[in-house]
Amino acid sequence: MTHPAHARLLVDVSRDYYLDGRSKVEIAQHRGISRFQVARLLTEARESGVVRIEIAPPAHLDGDRAGRLADLLGARDVVIVPSGADPAATRDAAAHALASILAARVHAGMTVGVSWSRTIETAVGLLGALPPCEVVQLVGALPVSGAGDSLGLIERFRGMEGVRTWPVWSPMLVGDPATAAGMRRQTEIAAALDRADALDLAVVAVGAWSSDGSTVYPLITEEDRRAATEAGAAAECSGRLLAADGSAVLTPLDARVVGVTLEQLARTPEVLAVGYGAHTATALRAAVAGIGVTTLVCDEAAALALEEQAPST
C-alpha cells in the first residue's frame, strides 16, 4: 500500500505538471527534489491510475462518433465539420464537405435536385464540374442580402459541360396562393417541379424556424410567423415547414411557395442535407425524420446539441 505522504506527492506533482503546466525542472525546484525524481513520479502516477489520460479527438475527426450520431438519428451517414470562429468560417467548412460528397455521389445519368442556401452556393462554386447529368432547381429565387439565389445557382450548373438544367423562373415565395398556383402551371416551372418526382439525389439546407435560422422567416409578416410558430413549426427546408417530430406543418404560407414539396423530398432515394449551429439541432432531427435525410453535414456544435437531445437509456 502506498504511504499517504508518497501518495500525496504523486497527486501534487501530477497536478503541477498536467493541470498547472509547470515543467519538470520547475516542479523539481519547487518540491526540493531532482528532475529525474519528478519524471519517475509522473510515470508512477500514470501506471498506478492516479493520472488517467483520455484522448478525445474533435468531433469532425471522430469517425465512430459520426457513426453513432447517424445511428441515433436514423440517417445513413453523418459528416461532422469543425465549428469555425464565426458563422462564415463554419459555413465554409460545411461547403467544402458538401462539395466533396457531391463530387463522389453524382454519377453520369443521374437527376439531381438542388435547393439554395449560402452553404450550397459556396459548395457548388467549389465543384468545378459534374459528370453529364440533369440538375433540377428545387425552389424559386429568394432574395437574401449579400448573397446569390437559386436562379444564379442553376446558371452555374448550366455552364457545366454535359449538364442539363431544369430552372424554376419564379420567386420562391409569392404574395398569394392564386399567384403561386399560376406560377406552378407555367410550362418551364411545371416541367422542373414535375421532374422533382424522379430525383436520384436532392441537396437541401435545413434551418431552425427563427430569425437567424431561416431565410424565409425575416421576409414574411409577423402574423405569418406567429401562425407558423403556433402550428408547431420547428424547421424550414426549401420554404416548407416541419414540426420537431418531422411532420409537415401546413399554414397559408405553404400555398404561396413555388418549389419542391416535402412529399417529393421524402420519395427521393438519397437526400443530402446541411445545417450548422447548436440552434439548428432540433430542425436537423426533424428533417431526418420528416424527409428521410440519408446524409447529414453538420458542425461540431450541432452534433453536440443533437447528442444532448438524445433520450437517456
Buried (B, 14 or more C-beta within 10 A) or exposed (E): EEEEEEBEBBBBBBBBBBEEEBEBEBBBEEBEBEBEBBBEBBEBBBEEEBBEEEEEEEBBEBEEBBEBBBEBBEBBBBBBBBBBEEBEEBBBBBBBBBBBBBBEBBEEEBBBBBBBBBBBBBBBEBBEEBBEBBBBBBBBBBEBEEBBBBBEBBEBBEEBEEBEBBBBBBBBBBEEBEBBEBBBEBEEBEEBBEBBBEBBBBBBBBBBBBEEBBBBBEBBEEEBBEBBBEEBBBBBBBBBBBBBEBBBBEBEBBEBBBBBBBEBBBBBEBBBBBBBBBBBBBBBBBBBBBBBBBBBBBBBBBBBBBBEBEEEE
